[in-house]
């Protein structure tokens, strides 16, 4: 399963409202200007939750529970960037998935 999405400020705000994570690196341009990123970055878990939501919706797994997550964040993404979200079911474990989020380059 693969799909693309543009990361919007509305998604960042919705994620912050849902999780309570109002960290200034995600929500304050003034604060972010003082960091190495120079502008707000998107919550690292936001793409992961978008993929999981799609899996649950398309696989009829509404009653499933997430047991564990292992992530590597290789680079920050910013509001306005497009990312490609990929989910592959691992054949040796039907309830185990490999998930990836990659920046879409123009």
Jmol script that loads the backbone (N, CA, C; Angstrom):
load data "model"
ATOM      1  N   UNK A   1       0.849  -1.155   0.000  1.00  0.00           N
ATOM      2  CA  UNK A   1       0.000   0.000   0.000  1.00  0.00           C
ATOM      3  C   UNK A   1       0.901   1.226   0.000  1.00  0.00           C
ATOM      4  N   UNK A   2       0.668   2.105  -0.948  1.00  0.00           N
ATOM      5  CA  UNK A   2       1.462   3.322  -1.067  1.00  0.00           C
ATOM      6  C   UNK A   2       0.540   4.485  -1.376  1.00  0.00           C
ATOM      7  N   UNK A   3       0.783   5.616  -0.727  1.00  0.00           N
ATOM      8  CA  UNK A   3       0.045   6.819  -1.053  1.00  0.00           C
ATOM      9  C   UNK A   3       0.892   8.030  -0.696  1.00  0.00           C
ATOM     10  N   UNK A   4       0.556   9.166  -1.279  1.00  0.00           N
ATOM     11  CA  UNK A   4       1.280  10.401  -1.018  1.00  0.00           C
ATOM     12  C   UNK A   4       0.367  11.393  -0.324  1.00  0.00           C
ATOM     13  N   UNK A   5       0.981  12.257   0.471  1.00  0.00           N
ATOM     14  CA  UNK A   5       0.229  13.281   1.168  1.00  0.00           C
ATOM     15  C   UNK A   5       1.097  14.521   1.338  1.00  0.00           C
ATOM     16  N   UNK A   6       0.465  15.673   1.253  1.00  0.00           N
ATOM     17  CA  UNK A   6       1.168  16.922   1.555  1.00  0.00           C
ATOM     18  C   UNK A   6       0.954  17.233   3.028  1.00  0.00           C
ATOM     19  N   UNK A   7       2.028  17.493   3.710  1.00  0.00           N
ATOM     20  CA  UNK A   7       1.948  17.785   5.144  1.00  0.00           C
ATOM     21  C   UNK A   7       1.536  19.241   5.331  1.00  0.00           C
ATOM     22  N   UNK A   8       0.386  19.422   5.929  1.00  0.00           N
ATOM     23  CA  UNK A   8      -0.171  20.764   6.102  1.00  0.00           C
ATOM     24  C   UNK A   8      -0.099  21.200   7.558  1.00  0.00           C
ATOM     25  N   UNK A   9      -0.220  22.495   7.749  1.00  0.00           N
ATOM     26  CA  UNK A   9      -0.271  23.031   9.107  1.00  0.00           C
ATOM     27  C   UNK A   9      -1.492  22.490   9.847  1.00  0.00           C
ATOM     28  N   UNK A  10      -2.589  22.253   9.121  1.00  0.00           N
ATOM     29  CA  UNK A  10      -3.790  21.705   9.742  1.00  0.00           C
ATOM     30  C   UNK A  10      -3.530  20.313  10.312  1.00  0.00           C
ATOM     31  N   UNK A  11      -2.745  19.495   9.597  1.00  0.00           N
ATOM     32  CA  UNK A  11      -2.393  18.172  10.117  1.00  0.00           C
ATOM     33  C   UNK A  11      -1.538  18.283  11.372  1.00  0.00           C
ATOM     34  N   UNK A  12      -0.588  19.214  11.372  1.00  0.00           N
ATOM     35  CA  UNK A  12       0.274  19.405  12.543  1.00  0.00           C
ATOM     36  C   UNK A  12      -0.560  19.838  13.746  1.00  0.00           C
ATOM     37  N   UNK A  13      -1.482  20.771  13.549  1.00  0.00           N
ATOM     38  CA  UNK A  13      -2.345  21.243  14.632  1.00  0.00           C
ATOM     39  C   UNK A  13      -3.245  20.116  15.128  1.00  0.00           C
ATOM     40  N   UNK A  14      -3.824  19.347  14.214  1.00  0.00           N
ATOM     41  CA  UNK A  14      -4.691  18.225  14.612  1.00  0.00           C
ATOM     42  C   UNK A  14      -3.901  17.198  15.408  1.00  0.00           C
ATOM     43  N   UNK A  15      -2.663  16.908  14.982  1.00  0.00           N
ATOM     44  CA  UNK A  15      -1.825  15.960  15.706  1.00  0.00           C
ATOM     45  C   UNK A  15      -1.519  16.498  17.110  1.00  0.00           C
ATOM     46  N   UNK A  16      -1.165  17.766  17.205  1.00  0.00           N
ATOM     47  CA  UNK A  16      -0.870  18.368  18.512  1.00  0.00           C
ATOM     48  C   UNK A  16      -2.108  18.329  19.411  1.00  0.00           C
ATOM     49  N   UNK A  17      -3.268  18.653  18.855  1.00  0.00           N
ATOM     50  CA  UNK A  17      -4.505  18.607  19.646  1.00  0.00           C
ATOM     51  C   UNK A  17      -4.809  17.191  20.126  1.00  0.00           C
ATOM     52  N   UNK A  18      -4.580  16.204  19.262  1.00  0.00           N
ATOM     53  CA  UNK A  18      -4.894  14.812  19.620  1.00  0.00           C
ATOM     54  C   UNK A  18      -3.908  14.234  20.632  1.00  0.00           C
ATOM     55  N   UNK A  19      -2.647  14.655  20.562  1.00  0.00           N
ATOM     56  CA  UNK A  19      -1.622  14.048  21.413  1.00  0.00           C
ATOM     57  C   UNK A  19      -1.195  14.915  22.587  1.00  0.00           C
ATOM     58  N   UNK A  20      -1.491  16.207  22.492  1.00  0.00           N
ATOM     59  CA  UNK A  20      -1.023  17.131  23.530  1.00  0.00           C
ATOM     60  C   UNK A  20       0.422  17.547  23.341  1.00  0.00           C
ATOM     61  N   UNK A  21       1.031  17.170  22.226  1.00  0.00           N
ATOM     62  CA  UNK A  21       2.420  17.517  21.941  1.00  0.00           C
ATOM     63  C   UNK A  21       2.467  18.857  21.218  1.00  0.00           C
ATOM     64  N   UNK A  22       2.597  19.921  22.006  1.00  0.00           N
ATOM     65  CA  UNK A  22       2.662  21.270  21.459  1.00  0.00           C
ATOM     66  C   UNK A  22       4.098  21.789  21.484  1.00  0.00           C
ATOM     67  N   UNK A  23       5.061  20.891  21.313  1.00  0.00           N
ATOM     68  CA  UNK A  23       6.466  21.273  21.339  1.00  0.00           C
ATOM     69  C   UNK A  23       6.715  22.432  20.379  1.00  0.00           C
ATOM     70  N   UNK A  24       7.471  23.395  20.838  1.00  0.00           N
ATOM     71  CA  UNK A  24       7.735  24.612  20.053  1.00  0.00           C
ATOM     72  C   UNK A  24       8.436  24.336  18.730  1.00  0.00           C
ATOM     73  N   UNK A  25       9.197  23.273  18.633  1.00  0.00           N
ATOM     74  CA  UNK A  25       9.869  22.956  17.376  1.00  0.00           C
ATOM     75  C   UNK A  25       8.852  22.634  16.272  1.00  0.00           C
ATOM     76  N   UNK A  26       7.642  22.246  16.674  1.00  0.00           N
ATOM     77  CA  UNK A  26       6.588  21.921  15.715  1.00  0.00           C
ATOM     78  C   UNK A  26       5.591  23.056  15.524  1.00  0.00           C
ATOM     79  N   UNK A  27       5.450  23.915  16.518  1.00  0.00           N
ATOM     80  CA  UNK A  27       4.335  24.866  16.514  1.00  0.00           C
ATOM     81  C   UNK A  27       4.736  26.336  16.498  1.00  0.00           C
ATOM     82  N   UNK A  28       5.997  26.659  16.722  1.00  0.00           N
ATOM     83  CA  UNK A  28       6.402  28.062  16.831  1.00  0.00           C
ATOM     84  C   UNK A  28       7.483  28.429  15.817  1.00  0.00           C
ATOM     85  N   UNK A  29       7.106  29.205  14.793  1.00  0.00           N
ATOM     86  CA  UNK A  29       8.127  29.651  13.837  1.00  0.00           C
ATOM     87  C   UNK A  29       9.241  30.462  14.522  1.00  0.00           C
ATOM     88  N   UNK A  30       8.880  31.252  15.513  1.00  0.00           N
ATOM     89  CA  UNK A  30       9.883  32.055  16.236  1.00  0.00           C
ATOM     90  C   UNK A  30      10.911  31.156  16.914  1.00  0.00           C
ATOM     91  N   UNK A  31      10.449  30.135  17.620  1.00  0.00           N
ATOM     92  CA  UNK A  31      11.361  29.206  18.284  1.00  0.00           C
ATOM     93  C   UNK A  31      12.172  28.418  17.248  1.00  0.00           C
ATOM     94  N   UNK A  32      11.493  27.904  16.229  1.00  0.00           N
ATOM     95  CA  UNK A  32      12.151  27.050  15.230  1.00  0.00           C
ATOM     96  C   UNK A  32      13.258  27.790  14.489  1.00  0.00           C
ATOM     97  N   UNK A  33      13.109  29.105  14.301  1.00  0.00           N
ATOM     98  CA  UNK A  33      14.149  29.885  13.628  1.00  0.00           C
ATOM     99  C   UNK A  33      15.487  29.800  14.358  1.00  0.00           C
ATOM    100  N   UNK A  34      15.443  29.534  15.658  1.00  0.00           N
ATOM    101  CA  UNK A  34      16.661  29.453  16.466  1.00  0.00           C
ATOM    102  C   UNK A  34      17.285  28.057  16.462  1.00  0.00           C
ATOM    103  N   UNK A  35      16.653  27.108  15.790  1.00  0.00           N
ATOM    104  CA  UNK A  35      17.155  25.732  15.745  1.00  0.00           C
ATOM    105  C   UNK A  35      17.905  25.502  14.430  1.00  0.00           C
ATOM    106  N   UNK A  36      18.526  24.356  14.320  1.00  0.00           N
ATOM    107  CA  UNK A  36      19.242  24.035  13.082  1.00  0.00           C
ATOM    108  C   UNK A  36      18.297  23.850  11.894  1.00  0.00           C
ATOM    109  N   UNK A  37      16.995  23.663  12.164  1.00  0.00           N
ATOM    110  CA  UNK A  37      16.027  23.451  11.090  1.00  0.00           C
ATOM    111  C   UNK A  37      15.551  24.764  10.475  1.00  0.00           C
ATOM    112  N   UNK A  38      15.623  25.846  11.239  1.00  0.00           N
ATOM    113  CA  UNK A  38      15.271  27.202  10.810  1.00  0.00           C
ATOM    114  C   UNK A  38      13.777  27.445  10.598  1.00  0.00           C
ATOM    115  N   UNK A  39      12.967  26.411  10.635  1.00  0.00           N
ATOM    116  CA  UNK A  39      11.516  26.542  10.524  1.00  0.00           C
ATOM    117  C   UNK A  39      10.880  25.336  11.211  1.00  0.00           C
ATOM    118  N   UNK A  40       9.588  25.434  11.556  1.00  0.00           N
ATOM    119  CA  UNK A  40       8.953  24.302  12.246  1.00  0.00           C
ATOM    120  C   UNK A  40       9.050  23.015  11.433  1.00  0.00           C
ATOM    121  N   UNK A  41       9.227  21.915  12.141  1.00  0.00           N
ATOM    122  CA  UNK A  41       9.248  20.602  11.502  1.00  0.00           C
ATOM    123  C   UNK A  41       8.014  19.820  11.951  1.00  0.00           C
ATOM    124  N   UNK A  42       7.628  18.873  11.139  1.00  0.00           N
ATOM    125  CA  UNK A  42       6.444  18.058  11.415  1.00  0.00           C
ATOM    126  C   UNK A  42       6.791  17.014  12.474  1.00  0.00           C
ATOM    127  N   UNK A  43       5.845  16.717  13.360  1.00  0.00           N
ATOM    128  CA  UNK A  43       6.029  15.663  14.356  1.00  0.00           C
ATOM    129  C   UNK A  43       6.472  14.377  13.654  1.00  0.00           C
ATOM    130  N   UNK A  44       7.486  13.730  14.166  1.00  0.00           N
ATOM    131  CA  UNK A  44       7.992  12.505  13.555  1.00  0.00           C
ATOM    132  C   UNK A  44       6.967  11.388  13.511  1.00  0.00           C
ATOM    133  N   UNK A  45       6.095  11.334  14.506  1.00  0.00           N
ATOM    134  CA  UNK A  45       5.113  10.260  14.562  1.00  0.00           C
ATOM    135  C   UNK A  45       3.897  10.520  13.664  1.00  0.00           C
ATOM    136  N   UNK A  46       3.728  11.729  13.176  1.00  0.00           N
ATOM    137  CA  UNK A  46       2.562  12.043  12.344  1.00  0.00           C
ATOM    138  C   UNK A  46       2.485  11.164  11.098  1.00  0.00           C
ATOM    139  N   UNK A  47       3.547  11.035  10.293  1.00  0.00           N
ATOM    140  CA  UNK A  47       3.448  10.133   9.131  1.00  0.00           C
ATOM    141  C   UNK A  47       3.148   8.689   9.521  1.00  0.00           C
ATOM    142  N   UNK A  48       3.743   8.226  10.605  1.00  0.00           N
ATOM    143  CA  UNK A  48       3.490   6.857  11.063  1.00  0.00           C
ATOM    144  C   UNK A  48       2.005   6.658  11.370  1.00  0.00           C
ATOM    145  N   UNK A  49       1.408   7.598  12.062  1.00  0.00           N
ATOM    146  CA  UNK A  49      -0.013   7.469  12.393  1.00  0.00           C
ATOM    147  C   UNK A  49      -0.900   7.542  11.158  1.00  0.00           C
ATOM    148  N   UNK A  50      -0.493   8.330  10.150  1.00  0.00           N
ATOM    149  CA  UNK A  50      -1.259   8.371   8.898  1.00  0.00           C
ATOM    150  C   UNK A  50      -1.236   7.018   8.197  1.00  0.00           C
ATOM    151  N   UNK A  51      -0.072   6.365   8.197  1.00  0.00           N
ATOM    152  CA  UNK A  51       0.028   5.036   7.581  1.00  0.00           C
ATOM    153  C   UNK A  51      -0.822   4.033   8.360  1.00  0.00           C
ATOM    154  N   UNK A  52      -0.692   4.041   9.682  1.00  0.00           N
ATOM    155  CA  UNK A  52      -1.457   3.098  10.504  1.00  0.00           C
ATOM    156  C   UNK A  52      -2.957   3.285  10.321  1.00  0.00           C
ATOM    157  N   UNK A  53      -3.385   4.517  10.232  1.00  0.00           N
ATOM    158  CA  UNK A  53      -4.816   4.788  10.023  1.00  0.00           C
ATOM    159  C   UNK A  53      -5.286   4.187   8.699  1.00  0.00           C
ATOM    160  N   UNK A  54      -4.487   4.324   7.653  1.00  0.00           N
ATOM    161  CA  UNK A  54      -4.849   3.767   6.349  1.00  0.00           C
ATOM    162  C   UNK A  54      -4.887   2.238   6.407  1.00  0.00           C
ATOM    163  N   UNK A  55      -3.907   1.634   7.079  1.00  0.00           N
ATOM    164  CA  UNK A  55      -3.903   0.166   7.213  1.00  0.00           C
ATOM    165  C   UNK A  55      -5.164  -0.296   7.920  1.00  0.00           C
ATOM    166  N   UNK A  56      -5.480   0.333   9.031  1.00  0.00           N
ATOM    167  CA  UNK A  56      -6.660  -0.079   9.803  1.00  0.00           C
ATOM    168  C   UNK A  56      -7.935   0.068   8.980  1.00  0.00           C
ATOM    169  N   UNK A  57      -8.029   1.152   8.218  1.00  0.00           N
ATOM    170  CA  UNK A  57      -9.232   1.393   7.421  1.00  0.00           C
ATOM    171  C   UNK A  57      -9.359   0.423   6.255  1.00  0.00           C
ATOM    172  N   UNK A  58      -8.270   0.127   5.569  1.00  0.00           N
ATOM    173  CA  UNK A  58      -8.356  -0.698   4.365  1.00  0.00           C
ATOM    174  C   UNK A  58      -8.274  -2.195   4.640  1.00  0.00           C
ATOM    175  N   UNK A  59      -7.711  -2.565   5.768  1.00  0.00           N
ATOM    176  CA  UNK A  59      -7.557  -3.990   6.083  1.00  0.00           C
ATOM    177  C   UNK A  59      -8.650  -4.509   7.012  1.00  0.00           C
ATOM    178  N   UNK A  60      -9.608  -3.674   7.368  1.00  0.00           N
ATOM    179  CA  UNK A  60     -10.672  -4.103   8.267  1.00  0.00           C
ATOM    180  C   UNK A  60     -10.148  -4.522   9.625  1.00  0.00           C
ATOM    181  N   UNK A  61      -9.203  -3.772  10.123  1.00  0.00           N
ATOM    182  CA  UNK A  61      -8.548  -4.119  11.388  1.00  0.00           C
ATOM    183  C   UNK A  61      -8.910  -3.113  12.487  1.00  0.00           C
ATOM    184  N   UNK A  62     -10.143  -2.667  12.519  1.00  0.00           N
ATOM    185  CA  UNK A  62     -10.545  -1.624  13.461  1.00  0.00           C
ATOM    186  C   UNK A  62     -10.349  -2.008  14.921  1.00  0.00           C
ATOM    187  N   UNK A  63     -10.332  -3.292  15.221  1.00  0.00           N
ATOM    188  CA  UNK A  63     -10.181  -3.709  16.620  1.00  0.00           C
ATOM    189  C   UNK A  63      -8.747  -4.130  16.951  1.00  0.00           C
ATOM    190  N   UNK A  64      -7.832  -3.921  16.028  1.00  0.00           N
ATOM    191  CA  UNK A  64      -6.438  -4.303  16.253  1.00  0.00           C
ATOM    192  C   UNK A  64      -5.762  -3.357  17.229  1.00  0.00           C
ATOM    193  N   UNK A  65      -4.708  -3.870  17.859  1.00  0.00           N
ATOM    194  CA  UNK A  65      -3.902  -3.065  18.776  1.00  0.00           C
ATOM    195  C   UNK A  65      -2.468  -3.008  18.304  1.00  0.00           C
ATOM    196  N   UNK A  66      -1.883  -1.862  18.459  1.00  0.00           N
ATOM    197  CA  UNK A  66      -0.472  -1.692  18.156  1.00  0.00           C
ATOM    198  C   UNK A  66       0.326  -2.181  19.345  1.00  0.00           C
ATOM    199  N   UNK A  67       1.228  -3.135  19.100  1.00  0.00           N
ATOM    200  CA  UNK A  67       2.001  -3.703  20.209  1.00  0.00           C
ATOM    201  C   UNK A  67       3.379  -3.086  20.337  1.00  0.00           C
ATOM    202  N   UNK A  68       4.009  -2.782  19.232  1.00  0.00           N
ATOM    203  CA  UNK A  68       5.331  -2.175  19.318  1.00  0.00           C
ATOM    204  C   UNK A  68       5.644  -1.417  18.032  1.00  0.00           C
ATOM    205  N   UNK A  69       6.528  -0.445  18.165  1.00  0.00           N
ATOM    206  CA  UNK A  69       6.960   0.362  17.030  1.00  0.00           C
ATOM    207  C   UNK A  69       8.457   0.596  17.178  1.00  0.00           C
ATOM    208  N   UNK A  70       9.156   0.484  16.088  1.00  0.00           N
ATOM    209  CA  UNK A  70      10.571   0.821  16.047  1.00  0.00           C
ATOM    210  C   UNK A  70      10.756   1.787  14.885  1.00  0.00           C
ATOM    211  N   UNK A  71      11.315   2.962  15.158  1.00  0.00           N
ATOM    212  CA  UNK A  71      11.440   3.994  14.127  1.00  0.00           C
ATOM    213  C   UNK A  71      12.866   4.523  14.049  1.00  0.00           C
ATOM    214  N   UNK A  72      13.236   4.922  12.841  1.00  0.00           N
ATOM    215  CA  UNK A  72      14.465   5.678  12.613  1.00  0.00           C
ATOM    216  C   UNK A  72      14.063   6.925  11.850  1.00  0.00           C
ATOM    217  N   UNK A  73      14.399   8.068  12.392  1.00  0.00           N
ATOM    218  CA  UNK A  73      14.094   9.334  11.731  1.00  0.00           C
ATOM    219  C   UNK A  73      15.376   9.832  11.082  1.00  0.00           C
ATOM    220  N   UNK A  74      15.423   9.763   9.770  1.00  0.00           N
ATOM    221  CA  UNK A  74      16.648  10.119   9.046  1.00  0.00           C
ATOM    222  C   UNK A  74      16.745  11.597   8.733  1.00  0.00           C
ATOM    223  N   UNK A  75      15.612  12.265   8.610  1.00  0.00           N
ATOM    224  CA  UNK A  75      15.623  13.678   8.272  1.00  0.00           C
ATOM    225  C   UNK A  75      14.279  14.279   8.661  1.00  0.00           C
ATOM    226  N   UNK A  76      14.290  15.539   8.970  1.00  0.00           N
ATOM    227  CA  UNK A  76      13.055  16.241   9.327  1.00  0.00           C
ATOM    228  C   UNK A  76      12.274  16.594   8.059  1.00  0.00           C
ATOM    229  N   UNK A  77      10.955  16.620   8.187  1.00  0.00           N
ATOM    230  CA  UNK A  77      10.108  17.105   7.102  1.00  0.00           C
ATOM    231  C   UNK A  77       9.365  18.334   7.595  1.00  0.00           C
ATOM    232  N   UNK A  78       9.009  19.178   6.655  1.00  0.00           N
ATOM    233  CA  UNK A  78       8.403  20.458   6.988  1.00  0.00           C
ATOM    234  C   UNK A  78       7.004  20.572   6.393  1.00  0.00           C
ATOM    235  N   UNK A  79       6.223  21.470   6.952  1.00  0.00           N
ATOM    236  CA  UNK A  79       4.895  21.767   6.418  1.00  0.00           C
ATOM    237  C   UNK A  79       5.059  22.177   4.962  1.00  0.00           C
ATOM    238  N   UNK A  80       4.192  21.650   4.111  1.00  0.00           N
ATOM    239  CA  UNK A  80       4.220  21.965   2.688  1.00  0.00           C
ATOM    240  C   UNK A  80       4.936  20.919   1.854  1.00  0.00           C
ATOM    241  N   UNK A  81       5.725  20.044   2.493  1.00  0.00           N
ATOM    242  CA  UNK A  81       6.405  18.988   1.748  1.00  0.00           C
ATOM    243  C   UNK A  81       5.452  17.828   1.492  1.00  0.00           C
ATOM    244  N   UNK A  82       5.703  17.130   0.388  1.00  0.00           N
ATOM    245  CA  UNK A  82       4.948  15.911   0.075  1.00  0.00           C
ATOM    246  C   UNK A  82       5.793  14.721   0.486  1.00  0.00           C
ATOM    247  N   UNK A  83       5.126  13.740   1.072  1.00  0.00           N
ATOM    248  CA  UNK A  83       5.807  12.502   1.423  1.00  0.00           C
ATOM    249  C   UNK A  83       5.042  11.318   0.854  1.00  0.00           C
ATOM    250  N   UNK A  84       5.783  10.277   0.555  1.00  0.00           N
ATOM    251  CA  UNK A  84       5.202   9.013   0.097  1.00  0.00           C
ATOM    252  C   UNK A  84       5.213   8.064   1.290  1.00  0.00           C
ATOM    253  N   UNK A  85       4.054   7.562   1.634  1.00  0.00           N
ATOM    254  CA  UNK A  85       3.915   6.635   2.749  1.00  0.00           C
ATOM    255  C   UNK A  85       3.739   5.235   2.188  1.00  0.00           C
ATOM    256  N   UNK A  86       4.536   4.299   2.697  1.00  0.00           N
ATOM    257  CA  UNK A  86       4.522   2.928   2.191  1.00  0.00           C
ATOM    258  C   UNK A  86       4.312   1.958   3.344  1.00  0.00           C
ATOM    259  N   UNK A  87       3.467   0.983   3.114  1.00  0.00           N
ATOM    260  CA  UNK A  87       3.215  -0.062   4.105  1.00  0.00           C
ATOM    261  C   UNK A  87       3.229  -1.401   3.383  1.00  0.00           C
ATOM    262  N   UNK A  88       4.095  -2.286   3.866  1.00  0.00           N
ATOM    263  CA  UNK A  88       4.189  -3.624   3.282  1.00  0.00           C
ATOM    264  C   UNK A  88       4.010  -4.650   4.388  1.00  0.00           C
ATOM    265  N   UNK A  89       3.073  -5.560   4.184  1.00  0.00           N
ATOM    266  CA  UNK A  89       2.867  -6.642   5.138  1.00  0.00           C
ATOM    267  C   UNK A  89       4.007  -7.645   4.958  1.00  0.00           C
ATOM    268  N   UNK A  90       4.643  -8.010   6.049  1.00  0.00           N
ATOM    269  CA  UNK A  90       5.727  -8.991   5.981  1.00  0.00           C
ATOM    270  C   UNK A  90       5.129 -10.378   5.870  1.00  0.00           C
ATOM    271  N   UNK A  91       5.568 -11.135   4.883  1.00  0.00           N
ATOM    272  CA  UNK A  91       4.951 -12.434   4.586  1.00  0.00           C
ATOM    273  C   UNK A  91       5.122 -13.446   5.709  1.00  0.00           C
ATOM    274  N   UNK A  92       6.196 -13.356   6.472  1.00  0.00           N
ATOM    275  CA  UNK A  92       6.424 -14.345   7.524  1.00  0.00           C
ATOM    276  C   UNK A  92       5.630 -14.051   8.792  1.00  0.00           C
ATOM    277  N   UNK A  93       5.032 -12.888   8.868  1.00  0.00           N
ATOM    278  CA  UNK A  93       4.236 -12.522  10.046  1.00  0.00           C
ATOM    279  C   UNK A  93       3.066 -11.657   9.580  1.00  0.00           C
ATOM    280  N   UNK A  94       1.879 -12.252   9.387  1.00  0.00           N
ATOM    281  CA  UNK A  94       0.763 -11.523   8.777  1.00  0.00           C
ATOM    282  C   UNK A  94       0.341 -10.261   9.516  1.00  0.00           C
ATOM    283  N   UNK A  95       0.639 -10.162  10.792  1.00  0.00           N
ATOM    284  CA  UNK A  95       0.248  -8.949  11.514  1.00  0.00           C
ATOM    285  C   UNK A  95       1.436  -8.004  11.720  1.00  0.00           C
ATOM    286  N   UNK A  96       2.525  -8.242  10.981  1.00  0.00           N
ATOM    287  CA  UNK A  96       3.711  -7.403  11.082  1.00  0.00           C
ATOM    288  C   UNK A  96       3.902  -6.649   9.772  1.00  0.00           C
ATOM    289  N   UNK A  97       4.154  -5.350   9.896  1.00  0.00           N
ATOM    290  CA  UNK A  97       4.254  -4.490   8.730  1.00  0.00           C
ATOM    291  C   UNK A  97       5.587  -3.755   8.727  1.00  0.00           C
ATOM    292  N   UNK A  98       6.062  -3.464   7.551  1.00  0.00           N
ATOM    293  CA  UNK A  98       7.193  -2.569   7.357  1.00  0.00           C
ATOM    294  C   UNK A  98       6.613  -1.253   6.846  1.00  0.00           C
ATOM    295  N   UNK A  99       6.929  -0.164   7.531  1.00  0.00           N
ATOM    296  CA  UNK A  99       6.376   1.146   7.177  1.00  0.00           C
ATOM    297  C   UNK A  99       7.508   2.093   6.823  1.00  0.00           C
ATOM    298  N   UNK A 100       7.252   2.970   5.859  1.00  0.00           N
ATOM    299  CA  UNK A 100       8.262   3.950   5.465  1.00  0.00           C
ATOM    300  C   UNK A 100       7.582   5.233   5.040  1.00  0.00           C
ATOM    301  N   UNK A 101       8.256   6.329   5.313  1.00  0.00           N
ATOM    302  CA  UNK A 101       7.828   7.650   4.841  1.00  0.00           C
ATOM    303  C   UNK A 101       9.025   8.265   4.131  1.00  0.00           C
ATOM    304  N   UNK A 102       8.837   8.642   2.888  1.00  0.00           N
ATOM    305  CA  UNK A 102       9.923   9.212   2.104  1.00  0.00           C
ATOM    306  C   UNK A 102       9.495  10.525   1.491  1.00  0.00           C
ATOM    307  N   UNK A 103      10.388  11.474   1.504  1.00  0.00           N
ATOM    308  CA  UNK A 103      10.120  12.772   0.884  1.00  0.00           C
ATOM    309  C   UNK A 103       9.977  12.586  -0.629  1.00  0.00           C
ATOM    310  N   UNK A 104       8.980  13.246  -1.207  1.00  0.00           N
ATOM    311  CA  UNK A 104       8.778  13.219  -2.652  1.00  0.00           C
ATOM    312  C   UNK A 104       9.568  14.379  -3.222  1.00  0.00           C
ATOM    313  N   UNK A 105      10.514  14.063  -4.070  1.00  0.00           N
ATOM    314  CA  UNK A 105      11.339  15.092  -4.692  1.00  0.00           C
ATOM    315  C   UNK A 105      10.705  15.544  -5.991  1.00  0.00           C
ATOM    316  N   UNK A 106      10.785  16.823  -6.252  1.00  0.00           N
ATOM    317  CA  UNK A 106      10.209  17.368  -7.501  1.00  0.00           C
ATOM    318  C   UNK A 106      10.974  16.939  -8.707  1.00  0.00           C
TER     319      UNK A 106
END
end "model"
wireframe off; spacefill off
backbone 0.3
color backbone group
